[in-house]
């Protein structure tokens, strides 16, 4: 159920509460309804640089800005943003709270069983947040397992999956609801290391100078004996095939034209974050389930 707290409507670059329960009901697919209404609802987690509300109230970030451009190209000129906790994004999508997830979600086989992902939108390697100097010399999930260190991750994140795949005990993993809390936990010494996408961790440290923390180089976790390709995308309900297909076509055009890089660059993305054209969602989804 949408609430006044969680439903944010993008209106003229600002945020306004959206009215619900009124207007004409339109039958048909999610894409048909979005085109008729002129707006699609996106789910975000309020995490930088992927999807958040700026100080002026505008919903922004790499994923909402890319979604805005893609949706406009398929005759859906507006977006509404519904913010929930990261672990609630997929349940919220399935429950109909929003039409797609635009939150920088990593494509994993486990998630592919529950939602349909777009073509890969970006590459974003995982890294570790550690005290300056990296005193424990942490460079891999195996280092954390061997040292029996407490690892901080976001709840239901890809990094939580990677930790399990590396054999790190659930007792040695502490979950957090947001990345700011995750960073504070390392800063306060509650956990000696945290794992998240490198681009997110660098954004956090840029906005919090003097934290006494540093971000390691990117790592490639091993799952089921294979190196993970760290690709993220947009998530749709399994039945919304026409919306996903239309979105994919416009997203491919955005990538190929160079427009994606223009949109994503202000959020710390570079050409190296653009996925190769031959990287497919099917390939990312078909590895054996991780748990």
C-alpha positions as CSV (number, residue, x, y, z in Angstrom):
1,X,0.0,0.0,0.0
2,X,1.3,3.4,-0.9
3,X,1.6,5.9,2.0
4,X,2.1,9.6,2.3
5,X,5.5,9.0,3.7
6,X,6.7,6.7,0.9
7,X,5.1,8.0,-2.3
8,X,7.1,10.8,-3.9
9,X,6.0,12.3,-7.2
10,X,8.4,14.0,-9.6
11,X,6.6,17.2,-10.6
12,X,8.4,20.0,-12.4
13,X,11.8,18.9,-11.0
14,X,10.5,18.9,-7.4
15,X,8.8,16.5,-5.1
16,X,5.1,16.5,-4.4
17,X,2.7,14.0,-2.8
18,X,0.8,12.0,-5.3
19,X,-2.9,11.4,-5.0
20,X,-4.1,7.8,-5.1
21,X,-7.4,6.1,-5.4
22,X,-8.8,8.6,-7.9
23,X,-9.0,9.0,-11.7
24,X,-10.1,6.6,-14.4
25,X,-9.0,3.0,-14.2
26,X,-7.3,1.9,-17.4
27,X,-7.2,-1.8,-18.3
28,X,-4.3,-3.4,-20.2
29,X,-0.6,-3.9,-19.5
30,X,1.6,-1.9,-17.2
31,X,3.1,-0.2,-20.3
32,X,-0.4,0.7,-21.6
33,X,-1.4,2.2,-18.2
34,X,1.8,4.1,-17.9
35,X,1.5,5.6,-21.4
36,X,-2.2,6.5,-20.7
37,X,-1.3,8.2,-17.4
38,X,1.9,9.7,-18.7
39,X,3.8,8.5,-15.7
40,X,5.6,5.3,-14.4
41,X,6.3,4.6,-10.8
42,X,9.9,3.7,-9.9
43,X,11.2,2.1,-6.7
44,X,14.3,3.6,-5.2
45,X,16.2,2.9,-1.9
46,X,17.4,6.4,-1.2
47,X,21.0,5.4,-1.7
48,X,23.6,7.5,-3.6
49,X,24.7,7.5,-6.3
50,X,22.0,5.2,-7.7
51,X,18.6,6.7,-6.6
52,X,17.9,9.3,-3.9
53,X,16.2,12.6,-3.2
54,X,18.5,15.7,-3.6
55,X,18.5,18.6,-1.2
56,X,16.0,20.5,-3.5
57,X,13.6,17.5,-3.3
58,X,14.3,16.3,-6.8
59,X,14.5,12.5,-7.3
60,X,17.8,11.8,-9.0
61,X,20.8,9.5,-9.2
62,X,22.1,7.4,-12.1
63,X,19.1,5.0,-12.2
64,X,16.2,7.5,-12.0
65,X,17.9,9.8,-14.5
66,X,18.5,7.0,-17.0
67,X,15.0,5.7,-16.4
68,X,13.6,9.1,-17.0
69,X,15.3,9.3,-20.4
70,X,14.4,5.8,-21.4
71,X,10.8,6.1,-20.4
72,X,10.4,9.4,-22.3
73,X,11.6,7.6,-25.4
74,X,8.8,5.0,-25.1
75,X,6.1,7.6,-24.6
76,X,6.0,7.8,-20.8
77,X,7.2,11.3,-20.0
78,X,6.9,11.4,-16.2
79,X,8.1,9.4,-13.2
80,X,6.9,9.0,-9.6
81,X,9.4,7.6,-7.1
82,X,8.5,5.4,-4.2
83,X,11.3,5.0,-1.6
84,X,11.6,1.8,0.4
85,X,14.4,0.0,2.1
86,X,16.7,-1.9,-0.3
87,X,15.5,-5.3,0.9
88,X,11.9,-4.2,0.2
89,X,12.4,-3.3,-3.4
90,X,11.6,-6.7,-4.9
91,X,8.7,-7.4,-2.6
92,X,7.3,-3.9,-3.3
93,X,7.6,-4.4,-7.1
94,X,5.8,-7.7,-6.8
95,X,3.1,-6.2,-4.7
96,X,2.5,-3.4,-7.3
97,X,3.8,-0.5,-5.3
98,X,5.8,0.6,-8.4
99,X,6.3,-0.5,-12.0
100,X,10.0,-1.0,-12.0
101,X,13.0,-0.8,-9.7
102,X,15.5,1.9,-10.5
103,X,18.0,1.6,-7.7
104,X,21.2,0.2,-9.2
105,X,20.3,-3.4,-8.4
106,X,22.9,-6.0,-9.2
107,X,21.7,-8.8,-11.6
108,X,22.1,-12.2,-9.8
109,X,20.7,-15.6,-10.6
110,X,18.8,-15.6,-7.3
111,X,17.0,-12.4,-8.1
112,X,16.3,-13.5,-11.7
113,X,14.0,-16.1,-10.2
114,X,11.8,-13.4,-8.8
115,X,12.0,-10.5,-11.3
116,X,12.8,-9.8,-14.9
117,X,15.9,-7.6,-15.4
118,X,16.6,-5.2,-18.2
119,X,19.7,-5.5,-20.3
120,X,22.7,-4.7,-18.2
121,X,22.8,-0.9,-17.5
122,X,26.2,-0.6,-15.9
123,X,29.2,-2.4,-14.4
124,X,30.0,-1.6,-10.8
125,X,32.6,-3.8,-9.0
126,X,32.4,-4.5,-5.3
127,X,35.0,-3.2,-3.0
128,X,35.7,-3.1,0.8
129,X,35.5,-0.2,3.2
130,X,38.3,-0.4,5.7
131,X,40.3,1.8,8.1
132,X,42.9,3.9,6.4
133,X,46.0,1.9,5.6
134,X,43.9,-1.3,5.5
135,X,45.7,-2.7,8.6
136,X,44.2,-6.2,8.1
137,X,45.3,-6.3,4.4
138,X,41.8,-7.2,3.2
139,X,41.7,-7.8,-0.5
140,X,39.0,-10.6,-0.9
141,X,36.1,-12.2,0.7
142,X,38.4,-15.2,1.4
143,X,40.6,-12.9,3.5
144,X,37.6,-12.0,5.6
145,X,36.6,-15.7,6.0
146,X,40.1,-16.8,7.0
147,X,40.4,-14.0,9.5
148,X,37.0,-14.6,11.0
149,X,36.3,-10.9,10.7
150,X,32.9,-9.3,11.1
151,X,31.6,-8.1,7.7
152,X,29.1,-5.4,7.2
153,X,26.7,-5.5,4.2
154,X,23.3,-4.1,3.2
155,X,20.4,-6.4,4.0
156,X,19.6,-8.7,1.0
157,X,22.4,-7.2,-1.1
158,X,24.6,-8.9,-3.7
159,X,27.5,-8.6,-1.2
160,X,25.6,-10.7,1.3
161,X,25.3,-13.4,-1.4
162,X,29.0,-13.1,-2.2
163,X,29.9,-13.6,1.5
164,X,27.8,-16.7,1.7
165,X,29.4,-18.1,-1.5
166,X,32.8,-17.5,0.0
167,X,31.9,-19.5,3.1
168,X,31.6,-16.6,5.5
169,X,29.4,-17.6,8.4
170,X,26.1,-15.8,8.8
171,X,27.2,-15.2,12.4
172,X,30.1,-13.2,11.0
173,X,27.9,-11.0,8.8
174,X,26.1,-7.9,10.1
175,X,23.4,-6.4,8.0
176,X,22.4,-2.8,7.7
177,X,19.3,-1.1,6.2
178,X,21.2,1.8,4.5
179,X,24.7,2.6,3.3
180,X,25.2,5.5,5.6
181,X,24.6,3.2,8.6
182,X,27.0,0.8,7.0
183,X,29.8,3.4,6.7
184,X,29.2,4.6,10.3
185,X,29.6,1.0,11.6
186,X,33.1,0.8,10.1
187,X,34.0,4.3,11.3
188,X,32.8,3.5,14.8
189,X,34.7,0.2,14.8
190,X,31.6,-1.9,15.2
191,X,32.7,-3.9,12.1
192,X,36.3,-3.9,10.7
193,X,35.2,-4.1,7.1
194,X,32.1,-3.5,4.9
195,X,31.4,-4.5,1.3
196,X,29.4,-2.6,-1.2
197,X,29.9,-1.3,-4.8
198,X,33.1,0.7,-5.1
199,X,31.3,3.6,-6.7
200,X,28.9,3.8,-3.7
201,X,31.7,3.7,-1.1
202,X,33.7,6.4,-2.9
203,X,30.7,8.6,-3.1
204,X,30.2,8.2,0.7
205,X,33.8,9.1,1.5
206,X,33.7,12.1,-0.8
207,X,30.8,13.5,1.1
208,X,32.3,12.6,4.5
209,X,35.9,13.8,4.5
210,X,38.0,13.0,7.5
211,X,36.3,9.7,8.2
212,X,39.6,7.8,8.6
213,X,38.4,5.2,6.1
214,X,39.5,4.1,2.7
215,X,38.1,2.1,-0.2
216,X,40.0,-0.9,-1.6
217,X,40.4,-1.7,-5.2
218,X,37.5,-3.4,-6.8
219,X,37.2,-7.2,-6.3
220,X,35.7,-10.0,-8.4
221,X,33.9,-12.4,-6.1
222,X,33.8,-16.1,-6.9
223,X,30.4,-17.8,-6.9
224,X,30.0,-21.5,-7.8
225,X,33.6,-21.5,-9.1
226,X,33.0,-18.6,-11.5
227,X,34.1,-15.0,-11.3
228,X,31.1,-12.7,-10.9
229,X,30.4,-10.0,-13.6
230,X,29.3,-7.0,-11.5
231,X,26.5,-5.8,-13.7
232,X,23.4,-3.9,-12.5
233,X,20.1,-3.1,-14.2
234,X,16.4,-2.2,-13.8
235,X,13.9,-4.8,-12.5
236,X,10.4,-5.5,-13.7
237,X,7.6,-7.9,-12.7
238,X,8.0,-11.2,-14.6
239,X,4.7,-10.7,-16.4
240,X,5.5,-7.2,-17.7
241,X,7.3,-8.4,-20.8
242,X,6.1,-5.6,-23.1
243,X,7.4,-2.9,-20.7
244,X,10.7,-4.6,-20.3
245,X,11.1,-5.1,-24.1
246,X,10.3,-1.5,-24.9
247,X,12.6,-0.3,-22.1
248,X,15.5,-2.5,-23.3
249,X,15.2,-1.1,-26.8
250,X,15.4,2.5,-25.7
251,X,18.2,1.7,-23.1
252,X,20.3,0.1,-25.9
253,X,19.9,3.2,-27.9
254,X,21.0,5.3,-25.0
255,X,24.1,3.2,-24.5
256,X,25.1,3.2,-28.1
257,X,24.5,7.0,-28.7
258,X,26.8,8.1,-25.8
259,X,23.8,9.7,-24.1
260,X,24.0,7.2,-21.2
261,X,27.5,8.4,-20.3
262,X,26.4,12.1,-20.4
263,X,23.6,11.2,-18.0
264,X,25.6,9.0,-15.7
265,X,28.9,10.9,-15.5
266,X,27.7,13.4,-12.8
267,X,27.1,10.5,-10.5
268,X,30.7,9.1,-10.8
269,X,30.2,6.7,-13.7
270,X,32.8,6.6,-16.5
271,X,33.2,4.8,-19.8
272,X,34.6,1.8,-17.9
273,X,31.2,1.4,-16.2
274,X,29.4,0.9,-19.6
275,X,28.7,-2.8,-20.1
276,X,30.0,-4.5,-23.3
277,X,27.4,-4.8,-25.9
278,X,27.6,-8.6,-25.9
279,X,27.0,-9.0,-22.2
280,X,23.4,-10.3,-21.8
281,X,21.0,-10.6,-18.9
282,X,20.4,-14.2,-19.8
283,X,24.1,-14.9,-19.3
284,X,24.0,-13.2,-15.9
285,X,20.9,-15.0,-14.9
286,X,21.8,-18.6,-15.9
287,X,24.6,-19.3,-13.5
288,X,23.5,-21.9,-10.9
289,X,21.5,-20.3,-8.0
290,X,23.8,-19.0,-5.2
291,X,21.8,-20.4,-2.4
